[in-house]
């Protein structure tokens, strides 16, 4: 028997893999990569992405050499998901032969090799204690990134972060893309809401997750990312539907309310410099906003702890009732943000301000039109990975330099054709079936990761987060965790 302590499983459940240093390090690579890559432009560029891929495949090799890998893909969803991602990787590599530009195609292949390695390692290692660490590491890691992004707004006299002209004052560091920062904040907020509501977690962890809610809410709002806000709304609805106890839902509502309060507080008179970098009076406004965040965080933490000691563990009501409640909450939050978006009395109006939250205007429709045309011209295997930038320059009606179709689905159709869509469909379809199985077998453990996958799947359909490893690796780790949960009965499982 391999040396290491075994995590005791309930009778009748699938045996849990032994906890060994090799397995723990491999899990740390998967869960720690998003945080590390966030501070290297999100892993978008070659060198950090390659280092992450090497670390991932070394971890996988170590698991193979030490014979710590059990039979892979015991369930059909796992086999389908892994096969789909592997097929997408192979097809991307083959498409280098017909792609118009070799460099972008090779970059796509490198990225997919990172994703494939991380996904396989996650399905092997995110069991037992390592699996239980998935949500805390990813959720609080996202909070650390957003805290860094906000540091310049909250402490302008001490911190000075670089800003690109295209950001127009939107929060973009350290990932260097505001929509990616917004997506990471949305994923982190979903995880922290779930952690704060999880009665099986320690009080300290629940308090920390609840306290991070206002921070993540403010960070998400200051990116003014419409896609991230919409994806968060869908994730909140998914989380409410998956949780089945009133005490859990009450805590989710509390954390969401404090996150919304933090976002709206940045539009209060005198706090303009927080929402608009570079305005006069930044130091005083930043300190005032910091005090508001601390107060909201303390209130959320105290509420989460207090409610965990009370009753309220009865069922939350029927599914239609929860659907109506979830939609009403998201609608009210959207109305509050729309009200903030209509306020133009804060010094300067620009493309990066909250007014953009009140409109659906975007060049994305043009990107998708071009991608659909390329798919019609190259329906079987596409024009080659990384080819969209070439097709855009030839077919565009908007004078804008774009490298991606801003949708994993549209870009896959244009660059890899039906073959790519089939591979992507197998990958996402396998994960979808794993979500259903995991929710049936381990509802409490599956709720957070499932909501994260929903948020990512929506936002990746309207932006290029597939090319941003710091964001996508969070979703892949959660997807891997769901595959693990779908194959075993978890001792923290609740009623489906």
Helices and strands as residue ranges (DSSP letters): H 21-38, G 41-43, H 46-65, H 76-94, G 95-97, H 102-125, H 128-154, G 165-167, H 178-197, H 203-222, H 226-242, H 246-265, H 272-275, H 282-308, H 319-341, G 354-358, H 364-377, H 388-395, H 408-441, H 443-459, G 465-467, H 469-486
